[in-house]
């Protein structure tokens, strides 16, 4: 797991399920690349409740140990941003817009959060989807880490 030295400030960007799992799983093919980005960017990274739900579900199935994720959350390195009930129609609209992908709920919450918080950087291993999703004014995400061959 990466060091949890908090370089506090405004969030640098968003973090997705696959990147969180890669940070805590040394056997993940994206581990080194995600740790490198994580260790060289200021913290915190923002995420959503939907992403954390997905992350805890998957980590319990694969690693069976969620302590490293709790360490990241308790340290403030990853922060959960709240999505209000009133924002759900916008998330539904995003899922309808990208129905051909299809966009899952967790991704929709991240795209919505990015637009709401004016963030364009995302730490994710899901390059195919996040290179397709667009922010307001058709702006593209800056995806970290860059695509690599495992």
C-alpha positions as CSV (number, residue, x, y, z in Angstrom):
1,X,0.0,0.0,0.0
2,X,1.2,3.5,-0.7
3,X,2.3,5.8,2.1
4,X,-0.5,7.9,3.6
5,X,1.4,11.2,4.1
6,X,-1.4,13.7,3.8
7,X,-0.5,16.6,1.7
8,X,-3.8,18.4,2.4
9,X,-5.5,20.8,0.2
10,X,-8.3,20.8,-2.4
11,X,-8.8,17.5,-4.1
12,X,-6.5,16.8,-7.0
13,X,-9.2,14.7,-8.7
14,X,-11.4,11.6,-8.4
15,X,-10.5,8.0,-7.7
16,X,-12.4,5.0,-9.1
17,X,-12.9,1.5,-7.8
18,X,-10.1,-0.2,-9.8
19,X,-7.5,2.3,-8.8
20,X,-8.4,1.9,-5.1
21,X,-8.1,-1.8,-5.4
22,X,-4.8,-1.5,-7.3
23,X,-3.4,0.7,-4.5
24,X,-4.0,-1.9,-1.9
25,X,-3.3,-5.1,-3.9
26,X,0.4,-5.6,-4.6
27,X,-0.5,-8.4,-7.1
28,X,-2.6,-6.1,-9.2
29,X,-1.0,-5.4,-12.6
30,X,-1.8,-1.7,-12.1
31,X,-0.4,-1.5,-8.5
32,X,2.9,0.2,-9.3
33,X,1.5,2.7,-11.7
34,X,-1.4,3.7,-9.3
35,X,1.0,3.9,-6.3
36,X,3.3,6.1,-8.4
37,X,0.6,8.6,-9.3
38,X,-0.8,8.5,-5.7
39,X,2.6,9.2,-4.2
40,X,3.3,12.1,-6.6
41,X,0.1,14.0,-6.4
42,X,-1.2,16.0,-3.5
43,X,-4.1,14.5,-1.5
44,X,-7.0,14.0,-1.1
45,X,-8.7,12.2,-3.9
46,X,-12.5,12.3,-4.0
47,X,-14.8,9.4,-4.5
48,X,-18.5,8.5,-4.0
49,X,-20.4,6.2,-1.8
50,X,-21.2,4.1,-4.8
51,X,-17.5,3.6,-5.6
52,X,-16.8,2.7,-2.0
53,X,-19.6,0.2,-1.9
54,X,-18.3,-1.4,-5.1
55,X,-14.7,-1.3,-3.7
56,X,-15.6,-3.0,-0.4
57,X,-17.6,-5.6,-2.1
58,X,-14.8,-6.5,-4.5
59,X,-12.0,-6.4,-1.9
60,X,-13.9,-8.7,0.3
61,X,-14.2,-11.2,-2.6
62,X,-10.6,-11.0,-3.7
63,X,-8.3,-10.0,-0.8
64,X,-10.8,-10.7,2.0
65,X,-9.1,-7.9,4.0
66,X,-10.4,-4.3,3.9
67,X,-8.0,-2.8,6.5
68,X,-5.9,-1.0,3.9
69,X,-8.9,0.7,2.4
70,X,-10.0,1.8,5.9
71,X,-6.5,3.2,6.4
72,X,-6.8,5.3,3.3
73,X,-10.3,6.6,4.3
74,X,-9.4,7.3,7.9
75,X,-6.3,9.2,6.9
76,X,-8.3,11.5,4.7
77,X,-6.2,10.5,1.6
78,X,-9.5,9.4,0.0
79,X,-12.6,11.3,0.9
80,X,-16.2,10.5,0.1
81,X,-18.3,13.2,-1.3
82,X,-22.0,13.2,-0.7
83,X,-24.4,12.9,-3.6
84,X,-27.8,14.4,-2.5
85,X,-31.1,12.8,-3.5
86,X,-31.9,15.9,-5.6
87,X,-28.9,15.1,-7.8
88,X,-30.1,11.6,-8.7
89,X,-32.0,12.8,-11.9
90,X,-28.7,14.2,-13.2
91,X,-27.0,10.8,-12.6
92,X,-29.9,9.0,-14.2
93,X,-29.6,11.3,-17.3
94,X,-25.9,10.5,-17.5
95,X,-26.6,6.7,-17.4
96,X,-29.2,7.2,-20.2
97,X,-26.8,9.3,-22.2
98,X,-24.2,6.6,-22.1
99,X,-26.6,3.6,-22.3
100,X,-24.7,2.2,-25.2
101,X,-21.5,1.6,-23.1
102,X,-23.4,1.0,-20.6
103,X,-22.4,3.4,-17.8
104,X,-22.8,1.9,-14.4
105,X,-24.1,3.8,-11.4
106,X,-20.7,4.2,-9.7
107,X,-19.2,5.7,-12.9
108,X,-22.2,8.0,-13.3
109,X,-21.7,9.4,-9.7
110,X,-18.0,10.1,-10.5
111,X,-18.8,11.9,-13.8
112,X,-21.5,13.9,-12.0
113,X,-19.1,14.7,-9.1
114,X,-16.4,15.8,-11.6
115,X,-18.8,18.3,-13.2
116,X,-20.2,19.5,-9.9
117,X,-16.7,20.1,-8.3
118,X,-15.1,21.1,-11.6
119,X,-12.5,18.3,-11.5
120,X,-11.0,16.9,-14.6
121,X,-8.4,14.4,-13.3
122,X,-9.3,10.8,-12.5
123,X,-7.2,8.0,-11.0
124,X,-8.7,5.0,-12.7
125,X,-7.7,1.9,-14.6
126,X,-10.9,2.1,-16.6
127,X,-9.5,4.0,-19.6
128,X,-12.0,2.8,-22.1
129,X,-15.0,4.2,-20.3
130,X,-13.5,7.4,-18.9
131,X,-11.9,8.3,-22.2
132,X,-15.5,8.2,-23.6
133,X,-17.3,10.2,-20.9
134,X,-17.4,13.9,-21.3
135,X,-17.6,16.7,-18.8
136,X,-19.4,20.0,-19.5
137,X,-18.4,21.7,-22.7
138,X,-17.3,18.3,-24.1
139,X,-14.1,18.4,-22.0
140,X,-12.3,15.1,-21.6
141,X,-11.0,13.6,-18.4
142,X,-7.3,13.6,-17.7
143,X,-6.8,9.9,-16.9
144,X,-4.1,8.7,-14.6
145,X,-2.1,6.5,-14.7
146,X,-1.5,6.4,-18.4
147,X,-2.5,3.3,-20.2
148,X,0.2,0.6,-20.0
149,X,0.7,-3.0,-20.9
150,X,0.4,-5.3,-17.9
